[in-house]
């Protein structure tokens, strides 16, 4: 059928986040201002402060970036733990596929079940930082390796949290709980 006009694309519904108890944007930019005053004193005094882009907190990667940025801005140390292996390639440079058509990966050599964010958090009144591991989950559940890793971390005294996408209030609750230890 020849139509003289372009057929419009089907519109996809945008993901809407539930209302939160905390103003996440304000907390993010307040933390950034604290960091800017501490690290760039001359620029702050000259009035040259600027806000950077707010992460897309409807995705797992955006949640990880939000948490990592906030903790680093507030003077703690947060690192992202990327543990995917290296893709296996054929001689012609194309990726090897398994029976299901997914790319095969060479194991990364890291610990199975390791968390997404590894953090050292300074608690007022304590001379040393606490270890805090944060696992960010979207719709999936924790694997058996992640459950074993969580039990191991709790056994040795490291704080471990599971934060779901869309539930950043739980992150702030955990953060304030840890600071009040």
CORJO-V707016 format. One record per pair of residues at least 4 apart in sequence whose C-alpha atoms are under 7 Angstrom apart, sorted by sequence separation. I is the first residue (numbers start at 1). J is the second residue. If there is no record, write none. Layout:
i,j
I,J
I,J
//
This chain:
i,j
23,27
24,28
25,29
26,30
27,31
28,32
29,33
30,34
31,35
32,36
33,37
34,38
35,39
36,40
37,41
40,44
41,45
42,46
43,47
44,48
58,62
59,63
60,64
61,65
62,66
63,67
64,68
65,69
66,70
67,71
68,72
69,73
70,74
71,75
72,76
89,93
90,94
97,101
98,102
142,146
143,147
144,148
145,149
146,150
147,151
148,152
149,153
150,154
151,155
152,156
153,157
154,158
163,167
168,172
169,173
170,174
171,175
172,176
173,177
174,178
175,179
176,180
177,181
43,48
44,49
57,62
71,76
72,77
89,94
90,95
97,102
98,103
142,147
153,158
154,159
43,49
56,62
57,63
71,77
72,78
89,95
90,96
97,103
98,104
122,128
123,129
154,160
37,44
55,62
71,78
88,95
89,96
96,103
97,104
122,129
153,160
163,170
36,44
87,95
88,96
95,103
96,104
121,129
122,130
163,171
120,129
121,130
55,65
68,78
120,130
121,131
150,160
55,66
68,79
120,131
121,132
119,131
120,132
119,132
118,132
119,133
118,133
87,103
88,104
117,133
118,134
87,104
88,105
117,134
87,105
88,106
115,133
116,134
117,135
86,105
87,106
115,134
116,135
85,105
86,106
115,135
116,136
85,106
86,107
85,107
86,108
85,108
84,108
83,108
132,158
133,159
134,160
135,161
136,162
137,163
138,164
83,110
131,158
132,159
133,160
134,161
135,162
136,163
137,164
138,165
131,159
132,160
133,161
134,162
135,163
136,164
137,165
136,165
113,145
114,146
112,145
113,146
81,115
82,116
81,116
114,149
80,116
81,117
113,149
80,117
81,118
35,73
79,117
80,118
31,70
34,73
35,74
78,117
79,118
34,74
78,118
79,119
17,58
32,73
78,119
28,70
31,73
77,119
78,120
31,74
77,120
76,120
77,121
76,121
76,122
123,179
64,136
60,136
60,137
60,138
63,165
60,165
59,165
58,165
58,166
22,169
21,169
17,166
20,169
//
